Structure formats: C-alpha cells, structure tokens
C-alpha cells in the first residue's frame, strides 16, 4: 500500500492553533470568574457568563480541529 504523505502545517493552521489555545485560556478564566462571582450577581448575569464560557470552549474545539487537520495532497502523480 502506498503511504500518504501529508504536507506540513500551513501558516493559517499555526495561527488557528494559537487562537484555539487562547480560547481555551479564556474558557478557564470564564469558569473561574463564574465561580467567584456566582453569589454576587443576578441570574441573568450568571447565565450570560456561562454562555460566554461555553461559546469560548466550543470555538476552541472547532479551531483546534481545524489546526490539527492534515489534508494530503490530492494532485495526481506525474508519471
């Protein structure tokens, strides 16, 4: 069987990986802030902080998948 050779990561994949890590960091900060201020704010603010934390996590997952995808070259061999 022919082994597929994957191209190296492109610049935008590297940038996307950095943004994904920042999104996960934002998620961690959001969780900490939500736990700290859970008793001091009303229900609408708690729901908003939870929603922002969830969206940040979801964005991080999507961007991490995009950054880690390795697409092989689909050009046919020139024999």
Buried (B, 14 or more C-beta within 10 A) or exposed (E): EEEEEEEEBEEEBEEBBEBBBBBBEBBEEBBEEBEEEEEEEEEEEBEEBBEBBEBBBEBBEEBBEBBEEEEEEEEEEEE
